[in-house]
Amino acid sequence: MPEANFDGLVGPTHSYAGLSYGNIASARNQGATSNPRAAALQGLAKMEAVAELGLVQGVLPPQERPHLPTLRAHGFSGSDAEVLAKVAEADPVLLARVSSASSMWTANAATVMPGSDTRDGRTHFVTANLRAMFHRAIEPPVTARVLSATFADQTRFAIHDALPADSAFDFGDEGAANHTRLTRSAANGGEVCGIHLFAYGRAESAKRVPTRFPARQTLAASMRVAELGQLDLSRCIFAQQNADAIDAGVFHNDVICVGNGNMLFCHEFAFEDRSATHAALREAVGESLIIAEITNDEVGLEDVVKSYLFNSQLLTVADGTMALLCPIECAENPRVRAAIDRVISDHTNPLTRVTFLDVRESMRNGGGPACLRLRVPLTELDLASMNRAVLIDADCLAVLQSWVKTHYRESLSAHDLADPLLLRESRDALDELTRILKLGSIYDFQRA
């Protein structure tokens, strides 16, 4: 079976606070009024588009926001309403951080290594610690609970907690956004063996480092993730991200490179040592590997970041060909559209079609189609043993669309984050969602 995609559902507090330093779109839209309802419906429409291609599509829930336990841990006390009022007055940036709906970008939730590649034959999930950004570093405990509730069969799945964020080792881990799994054919499911490409931005051995924006993923973290996932290191490649690309706003490798099956679609400035990385991939994957590269003359880094061309989903469909699901911004940029058309017209690669998706609410916060999904290669037995209530079909989609329209606000401003009614609305929505998706008590307010 083909690889499954699990998308993060946009949360009720979706807002534009500009919290992600190095993410240019996030900074550009800071302070703008957001539309949580439209954002969530756009995300569901994207899931529907993938499901209509005949692929397995799942949904993962948003996290509880605003996160009152974090505010209380920072010394704020009183009723929930009193805590929100105090934080709004004393530290509105902190309020924005604990209200962020950033868990919607599940490419950062974990790194996934299927049983066909691991020593114990189980699919391993290593929860990302996301320590580079405060608003994301509070996600891992609930992320691990969500994954455990979704993939609960411990004979087939292993869920690992996040790497320690404050250890003596340089463990900065951003999850699957810096990990690509390739195979010897277009087949990409959990029944085929794969090669694992880990991209990192920082290492003691690095000769060049970005000077404008931080490099979030570290080599030490990538190697530890591979170890926890019981991978054979001879089937792993560790490649440094291009430092200039990070400084241009490529904060994760999935902003400049996407791989699927035996195809790698990337920019010529994806890796610091382009030639060595390509050579290592060709040797590991074999002669069947196809590297479709866009040159900087075709599409410069500024357009790469604006359009999120490579933050698209590259998918294998039933007939063995591949489809590319791009943000609509790619169609609106003539240079980007021409580059896509060139790659599709090259019949030496399996990419035959492109679909443009409207995920503008996510894009304005710096996340495209690939940011919104976690790739999980599964077998039919894996699929049968997981929590199937999270899988998207027509009935589930209709229920979730109705749920969004019932619980989500049409618009949200920074001032609204202090509204205790918003907290109550969000908790009511999430409480109902856990029943719809049969996840149990995964949220702190449910477990209190």
VOGU-3710 file (C-alpha; in Angstrom, 3 decimals, decimal comma):
1> mpeanfdglv> 0,000/0,000/0,000  1,196/3,568/-0,501  2,462/5,771/2,272  -0,214/7,355/4,476  -0,423/11,084/5,163  -1,592/12,394/8,524  -2,440/16,093/8,503  -2,609/18,360/11,507  -5,980/20,009/11,978  -5,733/23,775/12,357
11> gpthsyagls> -6,647/24,815/15,907  -9,316/27,303/17,043  -6,634/29,833/18,089  -4,962/30,034/14,667  -3,371/33,494/14,703  -0,538/35,566/13,232  1,878/36,434/16,017  5,124/36,279/14,021  6,716/33,922/16,547  8,954/31,873/14,257
21> ygniasarnq> 12,254/33,716/13,801  13,739/32,797/10,442  10,326/32,115/8,924  9,841/35,091/6,620  6,114/34,599/5,948  5,449/34,364/9,684  7,235/37,659/10,291  5,647/39,398/7,302  2,094/38,729/8,498  2,644/39,449/12,181
31> gatsnpraaa> -0,360/41,185/13,728  -2,763/40,466/10,873  -6,276/39,253/11,637  -6,563/35,513/11,051  -9,494/33,346/10,013  -9,424/30,112/12,031  -12,585/28,716/10,430  -11,311/29,223/6,897  -7,886/27,852/7,850  -9,353/24,642/9,247
41> lqglakmeav> -11,665/24,175/6,266  -8,771/24,751/3,868  -6,836/22,053/5,702  -9,743/19,634/5,445  -10,100/20,394/1,728  -6,443/19,494/1,278  -6,987/16,200/3,095  -9,972/15,513/0,853  -7,839/16,137/-2,251  -5,272/13,565/-1,112
51> aelglvqgvl> -7,959/11,019/-0,222  -9,542/11,495/-3,655  -6,246/10,391/-5,208  -6,901/7,008/-3,611  -4,359/7,475/-0,816  -4,693/6,858/2,901  -5,333/10,176/4,631  -5,552/10,680/8,368  -6,069/13,629/10,677  -4,292/14,533/13,906
61> ppqerphlpt> -5,913/16,919/16,408  -4,744/20,391/17,400  -3,339/21,031/20,853  -5,017/22,831/23,728  -4,467/26,569/23,384  -4,121/28,896/25,189  -2,101/26,502/27,317  -2,871/27,492/30,879  -0,484/24,988/32,528  2,438/26,784/30,889
71> lrahgfsgsd> 1,215/30,163/32,164  0,771/28,797/35,674  4,261/27,315/35,528  5,478/30,858/34,807  4,007/32,071/38,099  0,597/33,365/37,057  -2,213/32,362/39,405  -5,951/32,746/39,906  -8,889/31,517/37,863  -8,351/30,803/34,183
81> aevlakvaea> -9,902/34,172/33,291  -7,713/35,972/35,819  -4,574/34,280/34,521  -5,382/35,280/30,931  -6,052/38,888/31,975  -2,805/39,126/33,949  -0,690/37,693/31,137  -2,357/39,893/28,521  -1,372/42,947/30,542  2,075/41,867/31,720
91> dpvllarvss> 3,404/39,821/28,792  1,277/39,718/25,615  4,083/37,965/23,730  3,928/35,080/26,212  0,168/34,930/25,722  0,674/34,728/21,963  3,208/31,945/22,411  0,945/29,746/24,541  -1,945/30,411/22,130  -0,132/29,412/18,935
101> assmwtanaa> -1,833/26,776/16,767  1,554/25,705/15,382  0,970/22,003/16,076  -1,047/22,088/12,828  2,316/21,651/11,059  2,701/17,964/11,809  5,806/17,632/9,641  7,451/18,813/12,851  5,616/16,376/15,115  8,015/13,461/14,821
111> tvmpgsdtrd> 10,366/11,489/12,611  8,857/8,233/11,320  10,825/5,079/10,483  8,748/2,116/9,198  9,121/-1,479/10,281  10,654/-2,513/6,958  13,694/-0,401/7,889  14,018/-1,020/11,646  15,780/-3,802/13,518  12,734/-4,850/15,557
121> grthfvtanl> 10,277/-4,648/12,644  8,127/-1,992/14,323  7,370/1,491/13,012  9,154/3,988/15,245  8,025/7,543/15,920  10,536/9,856/17,613  8,670/12,901/18,897  10,486/16,134/17,982  11,585/18,420/20,825  11,263/21,651/18,768
131> ramfhraiep> 13,473/23,382/21,280  14,429/26,249/18,954  11,096/28,045/19,463  9,346/28,447/22,834  5,847/28,253/21,353  6,672/24,907/19,759  8,791/23,484/22,560  5,653/23,091/24,691  4,099/20,691/22,136  6,027/17,377/22,601
141> pvtarvlsat> 4,203/15,880/25,642  0,777/16,125/24,004  2,197/15,140/20,609  3,471/11,897/22,141  0,022/11,260/23,668  -1,670/11,842/20,307  0,703/9,463/18,533  0,277/6,862/21,278  -3,518/7,085/21,012  -3,379/6,828/17,222
151> fadqtrfaih> -0,777/4,068/16,947  -1,468/2,210/20,179  -0,500/-1,352/19,180  2,925/-1,707/20,783  3,639/-4,882/18,861  3,648/-2,831/15,649  4,457/0,728/16,761  6,954/2,355/19,147  6,402/5,945/20,282  9,491/7,667/21,685
161> dalpadsafd> 9,458/10,796/23,811  11,318/13,831/22,519  15,080/14,090/22,882  16,094/16,040/26,001  16,148/19,705/25,093  18,512/20,750/27,866  21,052/17,932/27,716  24,781/18,345/27,280  24,326/17,126/23,712  23,261/19,502/20,951
171> fgdegaanht> 19,854/17,894/20,431  17,835/20,368/18,364  15,245/18,222/16,591  12,556/19,547/14,225  11,121/16,202/13,137  10,224/14,984/9,660  10,634/18,456/8,134  14,345/17,591/7,932  13,967/13,902/7,046  13,291/12,243/3,684
181> rltrsaangg> 12,816/8,559/2,966  13,652/7,266/-0,511  13,197/3,835/-2,081  14,334/2,049/-5,241  11,026/2,579/-7,059  7,915/4,741/-6,890  6,646/2,401/-4,138  6,871/4,254/-0,849  4,814/2,245/1,648  5,841/0,393/4,758
191> evcgihlfay> 6,396/-2,894/2,930  9,469/-1,667/1,002  12,909/-0,891/2,367  14,094/2,692/2,296  17,094/4,984/2,533  16,867/7,766/5,115  18,174/11,239/4,340  18,617/13,421/7,417  19,293/17,105/6,745  20,806/19,249/9,483
201> graesakrvp> 21,846/22,860/9,768  24,323/22,766/12,619  27,229/20,509/13,606  30,619/20,897/15,240  32,184/19,772/11,976  30,349/22,342/9,834  32,647/24,561/7,806  29,927/27,123/7,096  26,971/28,162/9,215  24,129/30,631/8,601
211> trfparqtla> 24,759/34,127/9,943  21,301/35,726/9,673  18,888/33,056/10,926  19,417/30,106/13,284  20,050/26,571/12,092  17,444/24,577/14,006  18,236/20,937/13,253  21,512/19,515/14,553  23,577/16,582/13,360  23,704/15,174/16,899
221> asmrvaelgq> 19,896/15,108/17,063  19,536/13,493/13,639  21,981/10,732/14,544  20,249/10,092/17,862  16,844/9,906/16,132  18,210/7,316/13,705  19,600/5,332/16,652  16,326/5,416/18,584  14,485/4,389/15,420  16,709/1,295/15,158
231> ldlsrcifaq> 17,903/2,161/11,683  20,952/0,622/10,066  23,292/3,614/9,808  24,652/2,248/6,537  21,220/3,083/5,090  21,274/6,651/6,454  22,754/9,767/4,874  23,401/12,883/6,934  23,685/16,032/4,835  24,135/19,645/5,872
241> qnadaidagv> 21,598/22,213/4,689  22,966/25,042/2,599  23,832/27,897/4,962  22,870/30,586/2,445  19,472/28,958/1,976  18,806/29,046/5,732  19,700/32,733/5,745  17,236/33,235/2,865  14,401/31,796/4,969  14,731/28,041/4,391
251> fhndvicvgn> 14,348/27,252/8,077  13,559/23,555/7,414  14,863/21,362/4,624  11,303/20,646/3,414  11,181/24,263/2,212  13,798/23,457/-0,428  13,637/19,692/-0,978  10,976/16,971/-1,145  11,510/13,285/-1,864  9,218/10,358/-2,528
261> gnmlfchefa> 9,907/6,834/-3,706  12,823/7,022/-6,120  12,484/10,746/-6,865  14,134/13,698/-5,156  12,765/17,111/-6,163  15,052/19,852/-4,930  16,784/23,168/-5,507  20,463/23,312/-6,372  21,080/25,144/-3,076  19,372/22,510/-0,924
271> fedrsathaa> 22,613/21,101/0,484  25,904/22,586/1,553  27,866/19,960/-0,375  25,572/19,344/-3,315  27,838/16,983/-5,262  28,733/14,773/-2,309  25,103/14,547/-1,163  23,838/13,614/-4,612  26,608/11,037/-5,006  25,845/9,466/-1,623
281> lreavgesli> 22,152/9,242/-2,488  22,837/7,671/-5,879  25,096/5,072/-4,306  22,608/4,257/-1,518  19,409/4,186/-3,572  20,873/2,870/-6,809  20,578/3,657/-10,497  16,810/4,068/-10,231  17,158/7,317/-8,260  15,906/10,374/-10,135
291> iaeitndevg> 17,045/13,803/-8,934  14,882/16,527/-10,473  16,708/19,720/-9,668  15,632/23,325/-10,098  18,506/25,701/-10,706  18,868/29,062/-9,038  18,664/30,683/-12,467  15,217/29,135/-12,942  13,878/29,956/-9,479  15,910/32,005/-7,020
301> ledvvksylf> 15,827/31,464/-3,283  13,514/34,429/-2,749  10,866/32,867/-5,008  11,447/29,444/-3,446  10,572/30,879/-0,043  7,668/33,014/-1,277  6,006/30,211/-3,243  6,960/27,221/-1,060  7,493/25,259/-4,257  9,333/22,449/-2,477
311> nsqlltvadg> 6,990/22,443/0,499  4,620/20,565/-1,771  3,465/16,978/-1,391  5,071/14,538/-3,806  2,806/11,484/-3,827  2,742/8,076/-5,494  -0,720/7,277/-6,845  -2,326/3,956/-7,771  -0,905/3,697/-11,301  2,670/4,115/-10,032
321> tmallcpiec> 3,108/7,659/-11,273  3,528/10,659/-9,002  1,484/13,768/-8,343  2,620/17,087/-6,909  0,272/19,027/-4,610  1,463/22,633/-4,512  0,227/25,779/-2,796  -1,744/28,045/-5,136  1,067/30,587/-4,807  3,150/28,367/-7,111
331> aenprvraai> 0,625/28,812/-9,937  0,668/32,575/-9,415  4,448/32,869/-9,824  5,391/32,603/-13,535  8,953/31,423/-12,894  7,844/28,759/-10,437  5,016/27,577/-12,690  7,418/27,297/-15,635  9,838/25,213/-13,542  7,042/22,839/-12,504
341> drvisdhtnp> 5,903/22,482/-16,128  9,466/21,698/-17,199  9,834/18,895/-14,653  6,452/17,382/-15,532  7,248/17,488/-19,255  10,468/15,517/-18,637  9,218/11,963/-19,131  12,356/10,459/-17,573  10,807/11,058/-14,147  7,516/9,652/-12,763
351> ltrvtfldvr> 5,913/13,035/-11,999  2,947/13,452/-14,351  0,535/15,915/-12,768  0,251/18,913/-10,479  -2,637/20,167/-8,352  -2,676/23,625/-6,810  -4,260/23,956/-3,378  -5,551/26,956/-1,461  -3,949/26,809/1,980  -3,393/30,548/2,200
361> esmrngggpa> -4,166/30,784/5,910  -1,362/28,333/6,608  0,959/29,901/4,035  0,619/33,330/5,646  2,062/31,815/8,795  4,883/30,128/6,907  3,603/26,593/6,321  2,645/24,946/3,036  1,031/21,604/2,142  4,021/19,514/3,226
371> clrlrvplte> 4,283/21,316/6,575  0,714/20,250/7,344  1,319/16,512/6,996  3,294/13,735/8,681  4,264/10,943/6,310  3,757/7,450/7,753  4,731/4,451/5,587  2,411/1,607/6,632  1,584/-1,961/5,717  -1,949/-3,320/5,490
381> ldlasmnrav> -1,475/-4,968/8,898  -0,269/-1,675/10,366  -3,326/0,069/8,974  -5,648/-2,548/10,430  -4,074/-2,273/13,882  -4,155/1,524/14,293  -7,003/3,777/15,436  -9,021/3,955/12,229  -11,328/6,695/13,569  -8,684/9,245/12,521
391> lidadclavl> -8,795/8,163/8,862  -10,568/10,444/6,421  -13,515/9,245/4,364  -16,621/11,088/3,173  -18,481/10,564/6,452  -15,566/11,618/8,665  -14,918/14,642/6,479  -18,542/15,787/6,765  -18,446/15,402/10,555  -15,221/17,404/10,844
401> qswvkthyre> -16,454/20,157/8,542  -19,598/20,510/10,663  -17,477/20,479/13,824  -15,298/23,319/12,500  -18,282/25,431/11,455  -19,850/24,932/14,874  -16,843/25,710/17,058  -14,440/27,986/15,155  -14,535/31,759/14,998  -14,560/33,451/11,635
411> slsahdladp> -11,823/35,893/12,613  -9,324/36,303/15,425  -7,111/39,193/16,519  -4,327/39,375/19,107  -6,760/41,017/21,541  -9,066/37,985/21,342  -6,458/35,649/22,808  -7,177/36,992/26,301  -10,903/36,283/25,982  -11,794/33,537/28,504
421> lllresrdal> -14,710/32,617/26,251  -12,222/31,638/23,530  -10,546/29,262/25,981  -13,885/27,709/26,846  -14,860/27,439/23,175  -11,559/25,758/22,357  -11,800/23,251/25,195  -15,386/22,364/24,295  -14,327/21,854/20,684  -11,344/19,671/21,574
431> deltrilklg> -13,330/17,634/24,069  -15,827/16,803/21,325  -13,042/16,122/18,828  -11,397/13,495/21,037  -14,713/11,639/21,074  -15,073/11,910/17,279  -11,538/10,587/16,739  -11,662/8,112/19,673  -8,445/9,442/21,192  -9,357/9,377/24,869
441> siydfqra> -8,112/12,012/27,326  -5,047/13,471/25,642  -5,344/17,095/26,812  -4,221/18,517/30,143  -7,665/19,983/30,860  -9,174/16,514/30,378  -6,620/14,870/32,644  -6,709/17,438/35,465
//
